[in-house]
Amino acid sequence: MKKELRDIVRIDEELCDGCGVCVPSCAEGAIEIQAGKAILVAEKFCDGLGACLGQCPKDAITIIKREADAFDEEAVEERLEELQAGEQAEGTSSTKPLPNLGCGCPGSAMATFAPAKPGAMPHAGTQSEAVETPGESALSHWPIQIRLIPPQAPFLKGANLLVAADCAPAAYPALHQELLPGKVIMLGCPKFDDFQAYVQRFVDIFNVAGINSVTVLSMEVPCCAGLAEIVRQAMLVSGKRIPFQEIRISRQGQILPENASGMRPL
């Protein structure tokens, strides 16, 4: 393969602790965890842009300029198809793994699922009825935390986003039945997480993913209002006009009527 002088990822094996946080940040699937360390699978998979840099808690990843195999987009597409294929039993909702974390941190590995059929979860009824009729998950992907989802994640392409405050799923019991089907959920806390980092994350997502719509699910508490503001600022900075809806939930798990309006472009 032709070599050229270009930017490419360098991983310091001594600093790397194999946490795997870098893996889902690489949209090309160029990084894997092997023998407890992150490795560059092949030079041709690395575009040298460094999306993985800011995710490493040990600063083990840097970008250097050296002779390396040329970046190969076709090879990347083939690799991603292989990673996404997974082993599926016919007629079951098995997981499709994206970049593999091997023996690293499995909690950050990207994956897509075949979600359960909408409507399986009961919306109302007594506690005993809910126990006797277990609900089905409408979750279609992993991870779900805003800071762990890279803008290039395949499940973001053309998605209807449900950007939810961390507390909202606990407060609203019918989330999987009424709000999540057909949407990609992203969870975060506008009070404790980095506001500007979230704005930039959504700017990047809006610029590359072709998002179809955004629903913000927030709590009635004042600090939660920042979640919708994050999305608004990101749309402003990115210059994207995306259909937008904010739904606010009371602490007793009810949708507040003043926020039950339909989608509108910002």
C-alpha positions in Angstrom: 0.0 0.0 0.0 1.2 3.5 -0.8 2.8 5.4 2.0 2.5 9.1 2.5 3.5 11.7 5.0 0.3 12.6 7.0 -1.3 13.1 10.4 -2.1 9.8 12.2 -3.0 8.7 15.7 -0.3 7.6 18.1 -1.3 5.6 21.2 1.1 5.6 24.1 0.9 2.0 25.4 2.5 2.9 28.8 -0.2 5.6 29.5 -3.1 3.7 28.1 -5.1 1.8 30.8 -7.5 0.1 28.3 -10.6 1.9 29.5 -12.0 2.0 25.9 -13.5 5.4 26.0 -11.7 6.3 22.8 -13.2 3.5 20.8 -16.8 4.9 20.3 -15.3 8.3 19.4 -13.6 6.8 16.3 -16.3 6.7 13.7 -14.0 4.8 11.4 -13.5 1.9 13.8 -9.8 2.3 13.7 -9.2 1.7 17.4 -9.8 -1.5 19.3 -8.9 -2.8 22.8 -6.5 -5.8 22.7 -4.7 -7.3 25.6 -5.9 -4.5 27.8 -4.6 -1.7 25.6 -6.0 0.5 22.9 -4.4 -0.1 19.5 -4.6 1.3 16.0 -6.1 -1.6 14.0 -4.6 -0.4 10.7 -3.2 2.9 9.5 -5.6 3.0 6.5 -8.6 3.2 8.9 -7.3 6.4 10.7 -8.2 9.7 9.1 -5.9 11.6 11.4 -8.5 14.1 12.4 -8.3 13.2 16.1 -11.9 12.8 17.2 -10.6 10.4 19.8 -8.2 12.9 21.4 -10.4 14.6 23.9 -11.9 11.4 25.2 -8.8 9.8 26.6 -8.6 10.4 30.4 -4.9 9.4 30.4 -3.8 11.7 27.5 -2.4 8.5 25.9 -3.5 9.6 22.4 -1.8 12.2 20.2 -1.7 13.1 16.6 1.7 12.9 14.9 2.9 13.4 11.4 4.8 10.4 9.9 4.9 8.1 6.9 1.8 5.9 7.0 -0.6 4.1 4.7 -3.0 6.4 3.0 -6.5 6.8 4.5 -8.8 4.5 2.6 -12.5 5.4 2.8 -13.6 2.3 1.0 -11.7 0.1 3.4 -13.4 2.0 6.3 -16.8 1.4 4.9 -16.1 -2.3 4.6 -14.8 -2.5 8.1 -17.8 -0.7 9.5 -20.1 -3.1 7.7 -18.2 -6.0 9.2 -18.4 -4.5 12.7 -22.1 -3.8 12.3 -23.0 -7.2 10.9 -22.9 -9.1 14.2 -24.3 -12.6 14.7 -28.1 -12.5 14.6 -30.4 -15.3 15.3 -33.2 -15.2 12.8 -36.3 -13.5 14.2 -34.6 -12.2 17.4 -33.7 -8.7 18.4 -30.0 -9.3 18.8 -27.3 -6.6 19.2 -25.3 -5.3 16.3 -21.8 -4.4 17.6 -20.0 -1.4 16.3 -16.3 -0.8 17.2 -15.4 -3.6 19.5 -14.0 -2.8 22.9 -12.6 -6.3 23.4 -11.4 -6.6 27.0 -11.7 -2.9 27.7 -14.7 -1.0 29.1 -17.8 -2.5 27.6 -20.0 0.3 28.8 -18.8 2.7 26.1 -19.1 0.3 23.2 -21.4 1.5 20.4 -24.2 -0.9 19.4 -27.6 -0.8 17.7 -30.5 -3.0 18.6 -33.8 -4.1 17.1 -36.2 -2.4 19.6 -39.3 -4.1 20.9 -42.6 -3.4 19.2 -44.2 -0.1 20.3 -47.1 -0.4 22.7 -45.8 -3.3 24.7 -45.4 -1.3 27.8 -48.7 -0.5 29.7 -49.3 3.2 30.1 -51.6 3.1 33.1 -52.8 0.6 35.7 -52.0 -0.6 39.2 -48.5 -1.5 40.3 -49.5 -5.2 40.4 -50.6 -5.0 36.7 -47.3 -3.4 35.8 -45.4 -6.3 37.5 -47.6 -8.9 35.8 -47.1 -7.4 32.4 -43.5 -6.5 32.0 -42.7 -3.7 29.6 -40.5 -3.9 26.6 -37.6 -1.6 25.8 -37.8 0.8 22.8 -34.1 1.6 23.1 -32.4 1.2 19.7 -28.7 2.0 20.4 -25.9 2.3 22.9 -24.3 4.4 24.5 -27.0 6.9 25.5 -25.0 9.6 27.3 -24.5 12.7 25.3 -20.8 12.9 26.0 -20.2 9.3 24.9 -22.0 9.5 21.6 -19.6 10.6 18.8 -21.2 12.9 16.1 -20.4 10.3 13.4 -22.3 7.5 15.2 -24.2 5.6 12.5 -27.4 5.6 14.5 -27.5 9.4 14.4 -27.8 9.7 10.6 -31.2 11.1 9.8 -32.4 10.5 13.3 -35.2 11.9 15.3 -33.5 12.8 18.5 -34.9 12.6 22.0 -32.6 14.7 24.1 -33.6 13.9 27.7 -32.5 15.1 31.1 -31.1 12.3 33.2 -34.0 12.5 35.7 -36.8 12.5 33.1 -36.9 8.7 32.3 -37.2 8.0 36.0 -40.1 10.4 36.4 -42.0 9.5 33.3 -42.9 5.8 33.4 -44.4 5.6 29.8 -41.3 6.9 28.1 -40.7 3.6 26.2 -44.3 3.5 25.1 -45.0 7.1 24.2 -41.8 9.0 23.6 -38.9 6.8 22.6 -40.2 4.6 19.7 -38.6 5.8 16.5 -36.2 8.1 18.3 -32.6 8.1 19.3 -32.3 9.0 22.9 -29.4 11.1 24.3 -29.2 11.6 28.1 -27.4 14.4 30.0 -27.7 16.8 32.9 -27.5 20.6 32.1 -26.7 21.3 35.8 -23.8 19.0 36.4 -22.3 18.5 32.9 -20.3 20.9 30.8 -22.8 23.3 29.1 -20.4 24.5 26.4 -19.1 21.0 25.7 -22.7 19.9 25.1 -23.3 22.8 22.8 -20.3 21.9 20.7 -21.3 18.3 20.7 -24.7 19.1 19.2 -23.1 21.6 16.7 -21.0 18.8 15.4 -23.9 16.4 15.3 -26.2 18.8 13.5 -23.4 19.5 11.0 -22.7 15.9 10.1 -25.7 13.7 10.9 -28.6 15.2 9.0 -30.8 15.2 12.1 -34.5 15.0 11.2 -36.1 16.4 14.4 -35.2 17.1 18.0 -37.5 16.6 21.0 -36.1 17.9 24.3 -37.5 16.1 27.4 -36.7 18.1 30.6 -38.0 18.3 34.1 -40.0 21.2 35.6 -37.1 22.2 37.9 -35.4 25.5 36.9 -31.9 24.0 36.3 -33.3 21.6 33.7 -34.2 24.5 31.4 -30.6 24.6 30.2 -31.1 21.4 28.2 -33.4 23.1 25.6 -31.1 26.1 25.6 -28.1 23.9 24.7 -30.0 22.6 21.7 -31.1 26.1 20.7 -27.6 27.5 20.8 -26.3 24.5 18.9 -28.8 25.1 16.1 -27.9 28.8 16.0 -24.2 28.1 15.8 -24.6 25.4 13.2 -27.1 27.4 11.1 -29.5 24.4 11.0 -33.3 24.8 11.2 -34.5 21.5 12.6 -38.1 20.8 13.8 -38.0 21.2 17.6 -40.3 20.4 20.5 -39.8 20.7 24.2 -41.7 18.5 26.6 -41.5 19.2 30.3 -42.3 16.6 33.0 -43.5 17.3 36.5 -41.8 15.6 39.4 -44.9 13.5 39.7 -44.4 12.2 36.2 -47.0 14.2 34.2 -46.5 16.1 31.0 -47.0 19.8 31.7 -49.8 21.1 29.3 -48.0 24.3 28.4 -45.3 22.3 26.7 -47.4 19.8 24.8 -47.4 21.7 21.5 -46.2 20.1 18.3 -42.9 20.4 16.4 -41.8 23.7 15.2 -38.5 24.8 13.5 -36.2 27.0 15.5 
